[in-house]
Amino acid sequence: MNKEGFMSSLEGLLADIPTAEREEALQYYNDYFEDAGWENEESVIRSLGSPRKIAENIKAELKGEELPEKAKAGDHAVVKYGQIVPVGEGISEEKALGAQDHKRENLNASGAGQNDSVVGEYGNASEKYDSGAYRSVEYVDSAKKLENSGQGWKNLPVWAIILIICLAVIVLPGAVGILTGIVGALAGILAAWFGLILCGGAVGVGLIATAIALSVIAFLCLVASPAVFALIFGVGLLCGSGGLIAMALTGWLAGSATPAIFKGVGRFLHFCARKIRKLWRKYF
Amino acid sequence: MVFNTGAALLDAIVLAVVSREPEGTYGYKITQEVRQVIDLSESTLYPVLRRLQKDECLEVYDMECSGRNRRYYKVTSQGWAQLKLYESEWRQYADKITSLFEGGSSTT
């Protein structure tokens, strides 16, 4: 891989972050290559590793910044200018206080035991710290850890899960009743719609049949009385045209309107589903 | 290098390296100097710089240099305060661990 390939790869991988951030990052690494000198291009690429890793790190750091606003279970304390800002629960301050004498918490110390949920400004997964295993510095697949801790069901506190179960049990009978009602109403509407279409078809067929019959009778009377013929034939024609209109209308309803309505409803539901999913992701 | 470098320590190291140049320094140079101290993956440094910048410990400015713009990072006053904090934290931490190691072999 050469510098161009590397940079365009990186650009592609960063396509889903805000433009300003992406531009900054790309500028940084461009400058980096330039400062290293063209003769060092290869060794720079080797030491930078893969564009994928870089993109992951950048996104992880970006995500890490969102979290302090949403205190969730297993969140962290931030050391800033001499103040502890404990955020959320899960990391007990006792743990932190117990670890050292003074009221400070180092993210590393707190990391022990809280695997995928110590995330924060530092965007680092802590699992590599507490084991005491000797590994070289790795800034980690924190992206993955962040994904998990940000959006995992498993990280809900126990009390929340129990609460949800209780609510579900209480609400269930009423919900079943309401749901049945809604389903029934929908079924009724659907039945009415199709009944209408059927009716229209029947009316159309009936009218046309009448028209044919009247025409036949009319012609039978033709010899006897032209006037009568004219009358009956006229009525027959009217019926016929009415029948044709009815058939056309029915055809249109069945053929075009019905699918269009279904599509419209489908789109509406899709829209609702997307909104719900967005809210879901935001809070979980 | 046997021990892991956590996020806070990394911030501290980078901040300290940048602080050695009161007028500021640039990405590539920062990386080289940090790597003299710890064995750091080069893909790690940019997010750290970004974070320090967003925390207002570092500020950036561009300077024209041989026909191109180069972005310099410089420690802010908040950055100096944070660095002092890191320094004292580190001293206490290191002292405790040192005394733990030494305490084991002495009869005090």
Boltz contact constraints between the chains, C-beta under 6 A:
constraints:
  - contact:
      token1: [A, 28]
      token2: [B, 27]
      max_distance: 6.0
  - contact:
      token1: [A, 28]
      token2: [B, 46]
      max_distance: 6.0
  - contact:
      token1: [A, 32]
      token2: [B, 27]
      max_distance: 6.0
  - contact:
      token1: [A, 32]
      token2: [B, 28]
      max_distance: 6.0
  - contact:
      token1: [A, 35]
      token2: [B, 28]
      max_distance: 6.0
  - contact:
      token1: [A, 36]
      token2: [B, 28]
      max_distance: 6.0
  - contact:
      token1: [A, 47]
      token2: [B, 42]
      max_distance: 6.0
  - contact:
      token1: [A, 48]
      token2: [B, 42]
      max_distance: 6.0
  - contact:
      token1: [A, 48]
      token2: [B, 43]
      max_distance: 6.0
  - contact:
      token1: [A, 49]
      token2: [B, 43]
      max_distance: 6.0
  - contact:
      token1: [A, 53]
      token2: [B, 43]
      max_distance: 6.0
  - contact:
      token1: [A, 54]
      token2: [B, 43]
      max_distance: 6.0
  - contact:
      token1: [A, 57]
      token2: [B, 43]
      max_distance: 6.0
  - contact:
      token1: [A, 57]
      token2: [B, 47]
      max_distance: 6.0
  - contact:
      token1: [A, 58]
      token2: [B, 47]
      max_distance: 6.0
  - contact:
      token1: [A, 61]
      token2: [B, 47]
      max_distance: 6.0
  - contact:
      token1: [A, 61]
      token2: [B, 50]
      max_distance: 6.0
  - contact:
      token1: [A, 61]
      token2: [B, 51]
      max_distance: 6.0
  - contact:
      token1: [A, 81]
      token2: [B, 81]
      max_distance: 6.0
  - contact:
      token1: [A, 107]
      token2: [B, 7]
      max_distance: 6.0
  - contact:
      token1: [A, 107]
      token2: [B, 8]
      max_distance: 6.0
  - contact:
      token1: [A, 108]
      token2: [B, 6]
      max_distance: 6.0
  - contact:
      token1: [A, 122]
      token2: [B, 7]
      max_distance: 6.0
  - contact:
      token1: [A, 124]
      token2: [B, 7]
      max_distance: 6.0
  - contact:
      token1: [A, 128]
      token2: [B, 4]
      max_distance: 6.0
  - contact:
      token1: [A, 129]
      token2: [B, 4]
      max_distance: 6.0
  - contact:
      token1: [A, 129]
      token2: [B, 6]
      max_distance: 6.0
  - contact:
      token1: [A, 134]
      token2: [B, 2]
      max_distance: 6.0
  - contact:
      token1: [A, 137]
      token2: [B, 5]
      max_distance: 6.0
  - contact:
      token1: [A, 137]
      token2: [B, 40]
      max_distance: 6.0
  - contact:
      token1: [A, 139]
      token2: [B, 44]
      max_distance: 6.0
